[in-house]
């Protein structure tokens, strides 16, 4: 007897939780034809690396965690002792997070795959899988990569005799195929046949390479093992292409992701509800008042508060850490005070020290330094500044000196291009020292903000070389440099707000530029001496014009744009002119940073 086909039953779907090592071992992968090209950029690379390194450290697997900030007996403090004889406000006691078993793994999300002969089509997860492959290639090509070379090779290549790459991502420039080969990250320079995806893949691989170059060999090995065996994805497979396409659309277009602040609010609301309707209403009212006070800055304020009050890094899991701490019914009074009193106080500091200085065109110290700190793409300085403000609530001179020292430290770190996670470690240690009444600038007190001789040398070399690879940190440096044209007692910020960085020698150039710069155009284009600030509309209008076209426009700008007027002083724009201006800016910056 023949059984009729039941068309009401769904197609076969399978799902499994796999480690990254197990995922790669499934076979070969190739993006489905409907997928977009590789599009992740530095924001996504940085977020992924920060999350992974934070999870790696929180799992207790980082052999370098807890090491003292490097110091040198020949160091000179960045600033004189901040002792001014003014009274010191006692800092609030540090809260202790409850005992919490650290997470031993990291979840990287969901992937959709369609089986094909010898491997899979990727319907969702291509950006992550490509980025992971580039990260593994970077770990392999670092100085300590030989320790993990075999492990990575077995992961990203199929076993002999095939020796085929696990991931195929075909582009006109063949970037991934070249990067997959040992030493391939530095083997090629961008060429005319590179498409956007090729350039992004090379930039990603080089970003990961530079971010891990200072790791110890033990950290390279431990992080690689964590990445392969402790990072999980959920993989869903089905042979039905239409179902996969529908699932892909559903996953990527439905709903709105919760933010950290929403998760924390929900937890506090639930905690309060266990004490009755009145307590729940009271907690919700306090949170609503906090949101009105903090506005769009609530997420950053929560991160700063976590660092200040718990002296721990607000990494990817700081919401669960708070939830664990405020879990028991007995913690409700503490939670209510934190939401109703402590967080509004920190929001007030944020409004005064961060938002409050942005609305002024001309500022004196310490507000001018606080505005300068706002140029930085990383915001860990907020908590340090707040800790100084709490300590020096009745000591304005001490506070001004502390913020000046913090500004010098921050822009030295910006030059050195220290790993973001390391900066966060320093911020935690600095906050603890401030709250304990120690001087974070004092070398003899193992001050967290005392820059080592090694970092000083690197900062000086970076100034003389005249380049920062990261465009966000480069932009921060150019804006800070602009403020050095003004006297310290009164700084005009009009040229730094709502402006853009102008490359006088364009990154893409022709005509007279090719004659004046017959070689190394890409290097000279990014040197500090070639950069200035312009109004966005002027920058857009000049675009890739010749210097003879740009110079009269620069010369007619408002006196606020001093770096642009400085450029316009040169009759010609040549490698020699850029080198001279780079040296002049380096000398000025070295004096301001007390490196000279």
PyMOL commands that set and color helices and strands:
alter all, ss='L'
color gray80, all
select helices_A, chain A and resi 20-24+42-58+126-141+143-147+149-156+175-179+184-186+196-211+217-229+241-253+260-273+277-310+318-325+329-355+367-373+381-391+396-416+420-435+443-445+453-465+471-483+512-516+521-525+528-530+536-542+547-555+562-567+575-592
alter helices_A, ss='H'
color red, helices_A
select strands_A, chain A and resi 14-19+28-31+106-116+119-124+167-168+231-237+362-363+491-492+499-503+531-535
alter strands_A, ss='S'
color yellow, strands_A
deselect
rebuild
show_as cartoon
